[in-house]
Amino acid sequence: MPDRYTTLESLLADRHTCRAFRPDPIPRATIESILTLAQRTPSWCNTQPWHLTITETTDATGNFRKALLDHIEGTPAQTDIPFPASYNGIFRERRKECGAALYQAVGVPRGDHEGTLRQMLRNFELFDAPHVAILTTESDLGVYGAVDCGLYLTSFLLAAQSLGIATAPQAALATYSPFLHEYFSIPAHRQIIAGISFGYPDPDHAANGFRTTRADLDQAVTWHAN
């Protein structure tokens, strides 16, 4: 295979959702390098609907983390973009498999509701990441603007991976969209897609010790020869 294929294969294979970060901040220049690569993402009619709000310093991230944790206590979830109505069939099975692998890795046995809640809250602790980015799209562009932002998200994750920066794309943060709008002064016409916690990974943490599986091609592709 060509070297560029092998490089991309390696980035895709090594990338995973990091669920435990070291506290060390990422230099601004390194973050800008990630953003410069991600900005090459294709979009419909070159609209480039994405926008990121990023905590540049660990203090800014810590202040946001504390405010978010205080907010979610007793506050009902509310999103800008509807979440899946349900997970059925193979999608439910894949979701359960991922959750079971995570809980096994961090030592939360089935039926341990307190442990499950504690692990869920790690989302809103940003997994101790030194930085977080909030990804938004322009509401007028509808679902295709969100699709373009999904492409951008992938570019961001792979660009970060190429520089040794771990990431955790988090739809969980979008479950409190009104708070994010208020805290970061994000205008109402920008819909919140997800958050991205990022930083240097803690390789020794149990939460980073498992990997999810991928379906075989015959489950994802239908061929037509005529």
Secondary structure, 3 states (H helix, E strand, C coil): CCHHHHHHHHHHHHCCECCCECCCCCCHHHHHHHHHHHCCCCCHHHCCCCEEEECCCHHHHHHHHHHHHHHHCCCCCECCCCCCCCCCHHHHHHHHHHHHHHHHHCCCCCCCHHHHHHHHHCCCCHHHCCEEEEEEEEHHHHHHHHHHHHHHHHHHHHHHHHCCCEEEEEHHHHHEHHHHHHHHCCCCCEEEEEEEEEECECCCCHHHCCCCCCCCHHHHCCCCCC
